[in-house]
Amino acid sequence: MCLQTTQKYLGRLFFKAIPGKFMEKNTDFFVLGKVLKTFGSKGELIFHFDLSIEGILGNASFVFLDLDGSRVPFFIESFHPKNDQQALVKLADVDSLEEAETYVGTELLLPQDQLPESNDENILFQKIIGYQVVDAEKGNIGTIAQVLEYPSQWLFEIHFQGKEILIPIVDEIVTRIDSEKKVVEITAPDGLIDLYLGEKG
């Protein structure tokens, strides 16, 4: 292992060892987009973001790349937006075209707890994937697997004991979101949950 490779390896270990600041064992990640292509000969990359750049990356000084299933952190040395969804990025320690090419096509990720505060519904909803859902009558009815967008409304897709429950995201139903306990409290209309669980009222 050459000196440069050793330094990068130790740097990654140090990054991962910082207690609680960047990532924990069961950290949930938000997929920002992917590495689109290289730029120039000094290791610069073009990042493509699934959502508008404004508000999604915030002031983050790092990003994670999904390398063969491992989430590897990289510090951002420079960041220059090209348009609403693309940016020219230089990652620390990526200094050659050859190395940059190895990252093309990889997913860009950020821990959900590091996402900036935003009014963008896509970002807000991504933050609560994995939360438990507790109904005022039924109690815990499972975990939010994803948020679905339909023309007329948004829905929580909840997985519970091998079944799928869809709950509209409206003020009349969603009564409280506890980000510390990662719990969404709801008061579902009579019979809605039973309809998905196959239970008779």
NURO-900002 format. One record per residue: residue in one letter; z, x, y of N, C-alpha, C, O in turn. Coordinates in steps of 0.05 Angstrom, whole numbers, plus 5000, padded with zeros to 4 digits. Layout:
residues N
AZXYZXYZXYZXY/...
//
This chain:
residues 201
M500050174976500050005000500050185025501850345028/C498050155042497850315066500050245087501250025085/L500450415106502550375126502150115141504049965145/Q499650055149499049815165499649565149500849375159/T498849565123499449335106502449305101503449075101/T503849525098506749515094508149395119509949235116/Q507249475143508349375167508049075170509848925178/K505648975163505048695164506748535144507848325150/Y507048655120508648525099511548495108512748285105/L512648715119515448705128515748515151517848385154/G513648505168513848325191513948035182515447875193/R512447965161512447695150515247635138516247415142/L516447825124519047785112521147735134522847565131/F520947895155522847865177522647595190524647465196/F520147505194519547245206520847025189522246845200/K520447035163521546835145524546835144525846635137/A525747075149528647105146530247005170532746985168/I528946955192530446865216531646595210530246395206/P534346575209535646335199535246085216535946075239/G533945885204533745625215531845595239531245375247/K530845825250529245805274526445715269525345545284/F525145825249522345765245521845585220520145405221/M523245645198522645485174525045485155526545685153/E525445265141527445245121526045195095523645155094/K527545195073526445185047524644935043522544955031/N525544705054524044455050522744365075522444125080/T521844555091520544485116517944325111516344385094/D517644105127515143945126513244055147514144125170/F510744085140508744195158506743985168506043795153/F505844025192503743855204501144015204501144245214/V499043905194496444045193495144015220494343795228/L494744235234493544235261490544225260489244105277/G489444365240486444385238485844615219487144645198/K483844775226483044995208481845225225481045195248/V481745455212480345685224477345635219476445635197/L475845605241473045535239471245775234469545755216/K471545995249469846225245471046465260472946435275/T469746695256470646935271469146945298467246805302/F470147125315468847165341469047465348471247565350/G466847595352466847875359467648055336467647975313/S468348295343468948495322471848595322472548785308/K473548465339476348565341478448375329480748385335/G477448205311479348035296479847765308481647625299/E478447695329478947435342477747205324475847245309/L478946975327478146745311477746495328478946475350/I476146315319475846055332477445855315476845815292/F479345725328480945515315479745245322479045195345/H479545065302478744795308481144615302482244625280/F481844445321484144265318483143975313481243885325/D484543845295483843565288484343375311482943175314/L486343435328486943275351486443445376485843685374/S486643325399486243465424488343695426490643655420/I487443925436489244155439491544085457493844165452/E491043945478493043885498495443735485495043515476/G497743855485500143725475500743785446502943735437/I498743875430499343905401500644175395502344185377/L499844385408501044645402503344715420504944895414/G503444585443505644635462505744925470503645045476/N508145035471508445315479508945495454510145705457/A508145405431508745555406507445825408505245865417/S508946025399508046305399507146395372506546625367/F507046205353506246265326504846035313505045805323/V503546085291502345875275502345965246502446205241/F502345775227502345845199499445805188498145615195/L498645985171496145945156496745895127498646015116/D495245715115495645655087493945845070491545805068/L495146045059493746245044494346215014496446295005/D492546085000492846034971495445894965496845954946/G496145694982498545534977501045634990503045504990/S500945885001503245995015502945965045500846025056/R505045865058504945825087505846095100508246155100/V503946235112504546505122504446495153502446405164/P506546585166506746575195505246805209505247025199/F503946745231502546945247503346895277503246665287/F504047105291504547085319501847065334499947205327/I501846905355499446865371499447065394501247055411/E497547245394497347455415496047345440496847415462/S493947195436492547065459491346805450490546765427/F491046615469490046345463488546245487489646205508/H485846205482484146115504482545865495480645895480/P483245625505481745385497478845405506478145495528/K477045315488474145305493473345025501471544985518/N474544825489474144545495476644395486478644515480/D476444125484478743965476479844025448482143975443/Q478044125431478944155403478544435391478944475367/Q477644625408477244895397478345095417478545055441/A479245325405480445535421479745805409479445835385/L479546005426479146285418481846405416483446415435/V482546505392485246595386485346875375483646945358/K487147035385487647295373490447295361492447255374/L490547345334493147355320494047645319492447825316/A496647675322497747945321497248075294497447945273/D496448325294495948485270493348425256492748545236/V491748235267489148195256487148325276486448205296/D486248565268484848725288482048805280480748965294/S480948685259478248755251476748505242477948305234/L474148515244472448295235472848245205472948015196/E473148465190473448435161475948275154475848105136/E478148335167480648195161480447905171481347725158/A479347865195479147595206477447415188478047185185/E475447525175473647365157475247255134474447045123/T477347385125478947285102480447035109481346895090/Y480746975134482246735142480446495149481446275154/V477846535150476046315157476246095136476146145112/G476645845146476745615128479645535120480045325108/T481545705128484345645121485545435140484745415163/E487445285130488745075146490745195165492045395159/L490945075189492945155209495244955207494844715207/L497645065206499944895204502144965223502245195233/L503844775228506244825245508444655233508044415227/P510944765231513144595221513444345239513244365263/Q513944115227514043875242516243875263515943755285/D518444025257520544035277519844215301521444235320/Q517644355299516744525321514544395338513644505358/L513644155330511644015345512743945373515043865375/P511143965394512143905420512543605424511343435409/E514243535442514643245449511943145459510643275476/S511142915450508542815458508542505456510042385441/N506842385472506342095471504042025454503341795451/D502742235442500442185424501442055399503042175384/E500541815393501541665369501041815344502741805325/N498741955341498142105317500342315312501142355289/I501242455332503242665329505942545324507342635306/L506642335338509242205334509542095306511642125293/F507441975296507541865269507642075247508942045227/Q506242295252506342515232509142625230509942715208/K510642625251513342725251515242575232517142685222/I514642325227516542165211515542125182516841975167/I513442255174512642245146514842385130515742605137/G515742265109517942365093520642235099522542275084/Y520842085121523241945128523841725107522041605096/Q526441665103527241445087527141185104527641195128/V526440965091526340705105528540525094528740485070/V530140425112532440255104532039985117531939955141/D531839785100531539505109534339375113536139435097/A534539205133537139075138538138915114540538885111/E536338805098537138635076536938785049538838775033/K534738935045534239055019535539335016535739434994/G536239455038537339735037535039935036532839875047/N535440155023533440365022531040265005531240204982/I528640265018526240175004524240395000521840334994/G525040645003523240864996522641055019524041055039/T520541205016519841425034517141375047515241285033/I516841435072514341415086512441635076512941865079/A510241545063508241735053506141805073505242035075/Q505341605089503441645110503441415129504641205124/V502141455152501841235172498841165173497141335177/L498340905169495540805168494840665194496340515205/E492440725204491440605228489340385222487340445209/Y489840145230487939925227487239825255488639885275/P485039685257484139595284486239445300486339475324/S487839285286489739115300492539235302494139155319/Q493239425284495939535284496139785267494339855252/W498539915269499240145252501040045230502639855234/L500940175207502640095184504040345172502840555170/F506540315164507840515147507040465118507240235108/E506040675105505640655076508140785063508641025065/I509640615049512240695037511940695007510940504995/H512940914994512840934965515640884954517641014963/F515840694935518440624924518140554895516940364887/Q519340724878519340684849516540624838516140444822/G514640794846511940764837510340544849508040494841/K511440414869509940194883509540264912511040434923/E507640134924506940184952507639944969506939714962/I509039994991509739785009508539845037508740065046/L507239645049506139685076507739525096508039285093/I508739665116510339535137509139575164508639805172/P508539355179507439385206509339535224511739485224/I508239705241509839855260509839695287508239745304/V511739515289512039345313515039335320516739365303/D515539285345518339285355520039085341522439115337/E518738855332520338645320521338725292523238615282/I520038925280520739015253522239285253524339315240/V521139485267522339745268524539745289523939725313/T527039755280529239715299530439985309531639995330/R530140195292531440455300530240675284529640645260/I529940915297529041155283531141365289531541445311/D532341465267534441665269533241935260532941985236/S532442105280531142355273532942555260532042735246/E535542535266537442725253537742675223537742855207/K538042415216538342345188535742295174535642255150/K533542295190530842245180530741975166529941945143/V531541775181531641495171530341305191530741335215/V528641125181527540915198528840655189528740575165/E530040505207531340255201529440025209528340025231/I529239835191527439605196528839345189530839335174/T527739135200528438855191525838725184524538605202/A525138735159522638625150522638315149524738205144/P520338185154520237895152520937805123520537955104/D522137575121522837465095520537465076518337365082/G520937575052518937565031516837785032515437815012/L516737945054514638155056515038375035513138445021/I517438475033518038695014517838584985516738724968/D518838344980518638224954515738194944515138224921/L513938144963511138114957510038374944508438354925/Y510838594954509838854944511338934918510139064901/L513838854916515438944892515138744869516038794847/G513738524874513338324853515838164846516138064824/E517638144866520138004861519837724873518437674893/K521237534861521237264870523637224889525837314883/G523137084911525237044930527336844921529236784935/
//
